[in-house]
Amino acid sequence: MEVNLKHFPQSLADAIGQDPQTRTEGALRLSRHILGVDALALTLVPPFDNKPRLVAHDGYEADVARVYTEEWFGLTPRRIRRHQHDPKRLYPWDRSEFADTPYASETLMPAGYRNGITYPLTSTHGIIFGFIHTNITRLKFETETQEMLRETADQLADAAYVLYERFSTGLTSREREIITYIREGLSNPEIASTLYVSPRTISTHVDHILKKTGSINRSQAAAWAVRHGF
């Protein structure tokens, strides 16, 4: 595995930054270096459709990483039952049926990968909200790497859950735009003037934002926006 260490300081800075997307990406790059694996990807599974969203990856070609957006990698009933039954167990290709799927044979193996693991990210409430995926070009994962992967997933879960909350609100593009103005302290008339719409329209959007973010007032919505990188 080749990891460009000249990017290590930037990855460390990103991993402790304020923006949740940048923080997650930095943490993923650091994790790949620490684990000694060839590629890592992180997907989140919003509750409104249970379909995986690829939010960060390192080491994969873009076309290869997109395999993890396939429905098979979402929260299928079988996957949920398996992880609930034994939440800390890992399933490398050589101990699962995955190596026989077209995802492995048509995308990952042609890219040079010979083994891999998909492991759930679990919230403090016990909810599976995403997955960390890793692949290697060698045939076996060392026991130490597998143990470290569990610990890495727990660490990544903290940063990734903030992104999950961001996805899960279902804010529209206009609402995402408006919440940035709320964060900046603009009033409804000021936002309306900026966006060339009526104050009544902005008021409706703000009501939706408060409901979706679980905020009881604009101050809470502004704090939510800061936490979630808006």
N, C-alpha and C positions, 0 to 999 in steps of 0.2 A: 504494500500500500504506500502511495506517495501522498504526503500531506505537506503543503507549502507552509513552513513554519514562519515565513516572513509575515503571514497574515495573522499569526497568533496574537500579537498585542491588540490588533483591531478587533479580533473575535472576542477577546477578554473584555475590551471596552464596551462592545455591543451587548455582551451578555449581562452587564450590570447597568445598562442604560434605562431610560424612562419609557421609550416606545416599546410596546409589547411585541410587535412584529420583529423589530430589530433585535430585541432581547432574546426572542426565541431563536432567531437565525444564528445569532452569536453563540448561544448555548449549544445549538446543534453542531456547529463547526468545532467547538471545543470538545464536545462529547465524542465526535468522530476521531479526533486526535487521541483522546484519553483511552478510548476503547480499542483503538488499533484496527478498526474495520475499514472496509473500502468505500462504503456509502451508507448514509443515513437519510431517512425521510420522515416527516411528521405529518400526519393527517388528523383533522378534526371532523367529528360527526355531529352536526347540529341536530337537535331533537325534532325539528319539523319535518325532516325527510329521511334521517338516518343514512344519508349518502356521504361518503368521505370527500373532504376538501383538502387538497394538498396545500399546506401553508409554508413549508420550508423543506429544503433538501440540500444535501452536500455530497458530492462525489458521483452522483448520477448524471448522465446526459438527460436533457429535458424530456425527450421522447420516452426514455426508459422510466423516469420518475412518474410519468403520468399513468403508468399501470396501476398505481395505488389509488387512483380516483375511480377505479372500476367498482361496481356495486358489490362484488365479492368481498371487498375489503371493508365494507360497512358493518353496521351492527345487525348482522343476521341473527335470527333466534339461536341457531346452532352455535355461533361464535359466543354469544352472551352466555349460554348454558355452560359451555366449556370453560370459560374464564371464571364464571361464578363458582363452578364446582372446584376448581383448583387455580385461584387467582394469581399465584406466583410461579406457576409452571411455564416453562419455555418450550416452544415447539419448533426446533430447527427443521429444515427441509428433510433431513435424513430421518427424522422421527415423526413425520406427518405425511399427509397425502398431497401436500402442496406441490412437490416436485413433479407430480404427474399432471398438473393443470396446464392449460395453454398459457396462463400468465407467466409461468416459469419457462416453459419450453419455447414459447414464441417471442418473449420479450427479455426476460432476465438472463437466461442461459446464453442466448446469442450475444449479449453484452459482456459475457465473460464471468458471470457470477455462478458459483457452484454451491452455495449454501446461503441461507437467510433465515431471519426470524422476524415475526411480527408480534409486538407485545402491547398490551392495552395500557392506556393512560387512565388512571382512576382518580376521581375527585375525593376530597375529604368526606363527602357524603356517600361514597361508594358507587358513584355513577361512572360507567365507562364512557368517556367523552372523546376519545381519539386513540391513535395508535402510533407507536414508533416502529419504523421498519428499518432493518439493517441487512446488508448483503456483504459477502466476502467472496474473493476469487479462489480461496483455498477450500478444501473439502470439509473441514471440521472447525467448529468454534471451540476454543479452549474453555475449560470450566471456569477459569477466572474471568474471561470475557463475558460469559453468561451471567455470572454473579454481578459483575459491574454494570451490565445492561439493566438489570432490575433496579439498581441504585440510581442509574442515570435517568431511567424513566420517571422515577419518583421526583427527581430534581427538575426535569423538564416539565413535569406536570404542573408545577406552580406557575411558570411563565405561560405555558400553553393554555391553561384554564382561563386566563384573562382574555386571550384571543377567542376561546370558545364562547365566553359570555358575550363578546362583541358580535360574533356570528349569530348567536342564538336569539338576539333581540329582534332580528328581522327588520332593522331600520332600513328604510328606503334610501336611495342616493340623495334625495332632497332632504330627508331627515338627518342624514349624516352631515350634510352641508350646514344645516341649521344648528345642529348641536355644537359645531365648532364656534359659531357666533355666540351661542349661549355661554360657552366656556370663556369667551373673550369679554363677556359682560354686556353684550348689546341687548337693548330692549326689543320688544316685538316691532314697534314702529321703525326702529333703526334697521332691523333685519329686513323688514318689508321694503324699506327704501333701497337697501343694498341689492336685493334680489328682484326689484321691480314687480312686486306683487302686493296684494292688499294686506293690511295688518290682520284682518280676519282670517285670511289663509294661513298666515304664520301662526296665529293663535291655535288653529286646528292642528297644525303640524306639531306645535309644542305640546299640546295635550297628548298626542300620540306618542311623542318622545318620552314624556313623563311616565306614561303607562308602560311602555316597552322596557324602559330602563329601571322600573320599580322606584322611581323618584317621586317625592311628594311636593317638591318645589324646584325652582330653577337652580338654586344653589346645589342641591343634591345632583341634579342633572349635569351641572358643570363639573362637579367632583367626579362623577361617573365618566364623563368625557375625558378628563385628565388621566384617570386610571386606565382607560381602554385605548389611549393613544389617539384621540380625535383632536 
